[in-house]
């Protein structure tokens, strides 16, 4: 496992594949034990794994501005387009240096707001063979409506959606809509030709991420 910093982002790299890479966007750096587990996963599925953290979570991963969840919360910043361009033009080329110049297979896993970003990015010019959204924030204002008009480029792509079976019990009405919104996202993507699956897993939005990450890799690579 290699750890370093690039453009203010924390990077952790596992595996030595030259033909397949999976990016994982996380809200914080993973502890050593989880990084070592990812090293095992990388070799199990013959994929290089790049964990990226340190972004402005509420700004860099949201496609447009929206009100915060609670009145005391800051609004969401809507900076996803700028962050997407940074990933495409600087971060990904840096990480992929030395990998195959042709035929490289790319995948993306996101959690919560980065799960929203993963699907939004796939429909906004981010070249990925597949994405997995874990507890994706598809309750985000206007997202389902936007997706219905911007999903024409997903034909043949693999999209996996995982959600805790108790997330719809959230007290906030926006958050409580997440299961119905996730089902709507899956239906929209499937209708547009994506190989899309939706799976409920035990727990709430804040349950241990490790089993969900393991399931995400199984869905993308088995």
One Martini backbone bead per residue (centre of mass of N, CA, C, O) as a GRO file, in nm:
protein
  222
    1UNK     BB    1   0.094   0.038   0.025
    2UNK     BB    2   0.039   0.369  -0.099
    3UNK     BB    3   0.110   0.696   0.035
    4UNK     BB    4  -0.018   1.028  -0.058
    5UNK     BB    5   0.005   1.359  -0.205
    6UNK     BB    6  -0.236   1.550  -0.423
    7UNK     BB    7  -0.370   1.845  -0.448
    8UNK     BB    8  -0.471   1.795  -0.134
    9UNK     BB    9  -0.485   1.491  -0.164
   10UNK     BB   10  -0.548   1.167  -0.053
   11UNK     BB   11  -0.349   0.877  -0.126
   12UNK     BB   12  -0.426   0.522  -0.189
   13UNK     BB   13  -0.233   0.241  -0.307
   14UNK     BB   14  -0.332  -0.071  -0.464
   15UNK     BB   15  -0.167  -0.271  -0.638
   16UNK     BB   16  -0.041  -0.384  -0.995
   17UNK     BB   17  -0.219  -0.318  -1.211
   18UNK     BB   18  -0.227  -0.219  -1.576
   19UNK     BB   19  -0.562  -0.263  -1.670
   20UNK     BB   20  -0.700  -0.199  -1.373
   21UNK     BB   21  -0.919   0.050  -1.208
   22UNK     BB   22  -1.022   0.166  -0.872
   23UNK     BB   23  -1.212   0.418  -0.744
   24UNK     BB   24  -1.219   0.573  -0.406
   25UNK     BB   25  -1.450   0.785  -0.244
   26UNK     BB   26  -1.366   0.947   0.064
   27UNK     BB   27  -1.416   1.136   0.361
   28UNK     BB   28  -1.165   0.963   0.472
   29UNK     BB   29  -0.910   0.821   0.590
   30UNK     BB   30  -0.805   0.510   0.619
   31UNK     BB   31  -0.730   0.274   0.808
   32UNK     BB   32  -0.489   0.038   0.809
   33UNK     BB   33  -0.672  -0.214   0.809
   34UNK     BB   34  -0.840  -0.131   0.553
   35UNK     BB   35  -0.601  -0.103   0.361
   36UNK     BB   36  -0.510  -0.399   0.381
   37UNK     BB   37  -0.774  -0.513   0.271
   38UNK     BB   38  -0.748  -0.377  -0.010
   39UNK     BB   39  -0.493  -0.525  -0.092
   40UNK     BB   40  -0.634  -0.799  -0.108
   41UNK     BB   41  -0.851  -0.719  -0.315
   42UNK     BB   42  -0.663  -0.637  -0.547
   43UNK     BB   43  -0.552  -0.932  -0.585
   44UNK     BB   44  -0.817  -1.088  -0.615
   45UNK     BB   45  -0.914  -0.885  -0.879
   46UNK     BB   46  -0.691  -0.754  -1.048
   47UNK     BB   47  -0.674  -0.451  -0.909
   48UNK     BB   48  -0.643  -0.122  -0.887
   49UNK     BB   49  -0.641   0.090  -0.593
   50UNK     BB   50  -0.788   0.426  -0.538
   51UNK     BB   51  -0.777   0.634  -0.266
   52UNK     BB   52  -0.986   0.925  -0.215
   53UNK     BB   53  -0.917   1.218  -0.017
   54UNK     BB   54  -0.983   1.567   0.094
   55UNK     BB   55  -1.225   1.680   0.001
   56UNK     BB   56  -1.500   1.884  -0.039
   57UNK     BB   57  -1.776   1.724   0.030
   58UNK     BB   58  -2.018   1.953  -0.007
   59UNK     BB   59  -1.889   2.063  -0.286
   60UNK     BB   60  -1.730   1.855  -0.486
   61UNK     BB   61  -2.003   1.638  -0.495
   62UNK     BB   62  -2.200   1.866  -0.599
   63UNK     BB   63  -2.380   1.973  -0.888
   64UNK     BB   64  -2.547   2.173  -0.702
   65UNK     BB   65  -2.712   2.376  -0.524
   66UNK     BB   66  -2.816   2.337  -0.169
   67UNK     BB   67  -2.962   2.275   0.104
   68UNK     BB   68  -2.923   2.188   0.399
   69UNK     BB   69  -3.044   1.969   0.619
   70UNK     BB   70  -3.002   2.181   0.833
   71UNK     BB   71  -3.026   2.500   0.934
   72UNK     BB   72  -2.717   2.498   1.051
   73UNK     BB   73  -2.628   2.420   0.782
   74UNK     BB   74  -2.458   2.426   0.518
   75UNK     BB   75  -2.456   2.459   0.205
   76UNK     BB   76  -2.437   2.325  -0.093
   77UNK     BB   77  -2.189   2.404  -0.345
   78UNK     BB   78  -2.167   2.284  -0.651
   79UNK     BB   79  -1.846   2.160  -0.743
   80UNK     BB   80  -1.831   1.902  -0.937
   81UNK     BB   81  -1.720   2.004  -1.209
   82UNK     BB   82  -1.443   2.090  -1.109
   83UNK     BB   83  -1.363   1.816  -0.986
   84UNK     BB   84  -1.392   1.647  -1.239
   85UNK     BB   85  -1.172   1.795  -1.402
   86UNK     BB   86  -0.943   1.733  -1.204
   87UNK     BB   87  -0.952   1.431  -1.232
   88UNK     BB   88  -0.919   1.406  -1.546
   89UNK     BB   89  -0.655   1.612  -1.580
   90UNK     BB   90  -0.476   1.513  -1.306
   91UNK     BB   91  -0.528   1.270  -1.113
   92UNK     BB   92  -0.559   1.026  -1.302
   93UNK     BB   93  -0.297   1.056  -1.468
   94UNK     BB   94  -0.113   1.023  -1.223
   95UNK     BB   95  -0.210   0.739  -1.129
   96UNK     BB   96  -0.184   0.608  -1.439
   97UNK     BB   97   0.104   0.605  -1.442
   98UNK     BB   98   0.219   0.311  -1.613
   99UNK     BB   99  -0.019   0.227  -1.745
  100UNK     BB  100  -0.223   0.150  -1.975
  101UNK     BB  101  -0.286   0.327  -2.273
  102UNK     BB  102  -0.472   0.082  -2.360
  103UNK     BB  103  -0.761  -0.060  -2.233
  104UNK     BB  104  -0.846   0.076  -1.976
  105UNK     BB  105  -1.006  -0.010  -1.675
  106UNK     BB  106  -1.274   0.171  -1.515
  107UNK     BB  107  -1.363   0.251  -1.172
  108UNK     BB  108  -1.633   0.350  -0.929
  109UNK     BB  109  -1.654   0.439  -0.578
  110UNK     BB  110  -1.925   0.552  -0.368
  111UNK     BB  111  -2.022   0.754  -0.072
  112UNK     BB  112  -2.293   0.902  -0.064
  113UNK     BB  113  -2.202   1.178  -0.218
  114UNK     BB  114  -2.002   1.001  -0.395
  115UNK     BB  115  -2.235   0.830  -0.510
  116UNK     BB  116  -2.368   1.056  -0.660
  117UNK     BB  117  -2.116   1.139  -0.824
  118UNK     BB  118  -2.077   0.876  -0.981
  119UNK     BB  119  -2.341   0.898  -1.147
  120UNK     BB  120  -2.310   1.184  -1.249
  121UNK     BB  121  -2.035   1.140  -1.389
  122UNK     BB  122  -2.125   0.920  -1.591
  123UNK     BB  123  -2.337   1.154  -1.714
  124UNK     BB  124  -2.062   1.378  -1.747
  125UNK     BB  125  -1.791   1.230  -1.893
  126UNK     BB  126  -1.707   0.983  -1.724
  127UNK     BB  127  -1.483   0.725  -1.787
  128UNK     BB  128  -1.657   0.421  -1.725
  129UNK     BB  129  -1.739   0.083  -1.680
  130UNK     BB  130  -1.804   0.130  -1.363
  131UNK     BB  131  -2.035   0.168  -1.081
  132UNK     BB  132  -2.061   0.236  -0.718
  133UNK     BB  133  -2.329   0.295  -0.486
  134UNK     BB  134  -2.313   0.387  -0.141
  135UNK     BB  135  -2.554   0.545  -0.009
  136UNK     BB  136  -2.670   0.738  -0.205
  137UNK     BB  137  -2.770   1.091  -0.254
  138UNK     BB  138  -3.071   1.078  -0.422
  139UNK     BB  139  -3.224   1.313  -0.259
  140UNK     BB  140  -3.119   1.525  -0.418
  141UNK     BB  141  -3.208   1.808  -0.547
  142UNK     BB  142  -3.314   1.714  -0.876
  143UNK     BB  143  -3.175   1.443  -0.966
  144UNK     BB  144  -3.389   1.258  -1.094
  145UNK     BB  145  -3.466   1.467  -1.311
  146UNK     BB  146  -3.190   1.495  -1.440
  147UNK     BB  147  -3.141   1.194  -1.515
  148UNK     BB  148  -3.383   1.166  -1.717
  149UNK     BB  149  -3.202   1.377  -1.920
  150UNK     BB  150  -2.883   1.224  -1.856
  151UNK     BB  151  -2.869   0.882  -1.961
  152UNK     BB  152  -2.754   0.814  -2.264
  153UNK     BB  153  -2.436   0.711  -2.177
  154UNK     BB  154  -2.496   0.407  -2.018
  155UNK     BB  155  -2.468   0.200  -2.218
  156UNK     BB  156  -2.322  -0.099  -2.084
  157UNK     BB  157  -2.303  -0.020  -1.799
  158UNK     BB  158  -2.200  -0.067  -1.470
  159UNK     BB  159  -2.450  -0.055  -1.199
  160UNK     BB  160  -2.428  -0.021  -0.839
  161UNK     BB  161  -2.675  -0.038  -0.570
  162UNK     BB  162  -2.641   0.051  -0.227
  163UNK     BB  163  -2.862  -0.003   0.069
  164UNK     BB  164  -2.991   0.054   0.359
  165UNK     BB  165  -3.280  -0.082   0.513
  166UNK     BB  166  -3.290   0.191   0.730
  167UNK     BB  167  -3.274   0.472   0.575
  168UNK     BB  168  -3.591   0.541   0.546
  169UNK     BB  169  -3.603   0.615   0.877
  170UNK     BB  170  -3.546   0.893   0.863
  171UNK     BB  171  -3.648   1.199   0.986
  172UNK     BB  172  -3.580   1.326   0.735
  173UNK     BB  173  -3.746   1.364   0.443
  174UNK     BB  174  -3.519   1.357   0.240
  175UNK     BB  175  -3.372   1.104   0.348
  176UNK     BB  176  -3.631   0.911   0.343
  177UNK     BB  177  -3.627   0.906   0.009
  178UNK     BB  178  -3.383   0.719  -0.080
  179UNK     BB  179  -3.516   0.454  -0.177
  180UNK     BB  180  -3.702   0.564  -0.397
  181UNK     BB  181  -3.472   0.709  -0.549
  182UNK     BB  182  -3.294   0.461  -0.607
  183UNK     BB  183  -3.503   0.310  -0.773
  184UNK     BB  184  -3.530   0.533  -0.988
  185UNK     BB  185  -3.239   0.526  -1.082
  186UNK     BB  186  -3.237   0.233  -1.177
  187UNK     BB  187  -3.465   0.257  -1.384
  188UNK     BB  188  -3.335   0.475  -1.560
  189UNK     BB  189  -3.071   0.323  -1.631
  190UNK     BB  190  -3.199   0.068  -1.748
  191UNK     BB  191  -3.362   0.219  -1.974
  192UNK     BB  192  -3.068   0.328  -2.094
  193UNK     BB  193  -2.880   0.036  -2.078
  194UNK     BB  194  -2.796  -0.045  -1.811
  195UNK     BB  195  -2.629  -0.254  -1.573
  196UNK     BB  196  -2.860  -0.258  -1.317
  197UNK     BB  197  -2.837  -0.265  -0.954
  198UNK     BB  198  -3.033  -0.340  -0.652
  199UNK     BB  199  -2.934  -0.338  -0.294
  200UNK     BB  200  -3.008  -0.451   0.015
  201UNK     BB  201  -2.864  -0.374   0.332
  202UNK     BB  202  -2.770  -0.379   0.637
  203UNK     BB  203  -2.881  -0.084   0.785
  204UNK     BB  204  -2.754   0.226   0.795
  205UNK     BB  205  -2.578   0.499   0.692
  206UNK     BB  206  -2.364   0.434   0.958
  207UNK     BB  207  -2.260   0.179   0.892
  208UNK     BB  208  -2.037  -0.033   0.829
  209UNK     BB  209  -1.841  -0.020   0.536
  210UNK     BB  210  -1.687  -0.287   0.478
  211UNK     BB  211  -1.916  -0.480   0.369
  212UNK     BB  212  -1.994  -0.288   0.132
  213UNK     BB  213  -1.726  -0.288  -0.012
  214UNK     BB  214  -1.710  -0.588  -0.063
  215UNK     BB  215  -1.971  -0.598  -0.233
  216UNK     BB  216  -1.886  -0.398  -0.452
  217UNK     BB  217  -1.652  -0.570  -0.567
  218UNK     BB  218  -1.820  -0.816  -0.638
  219UNK     BB  219  -2.015  -0.676  -0.840
  220UNK     BB  220  -1.785  -0.563  -1.037
  221UNK     BB  221  -1.575  -0.850  -1.050
  222UNK     BB  222  -1.747  -1.136  -1.057
   0.00000   0.00000   0.00000
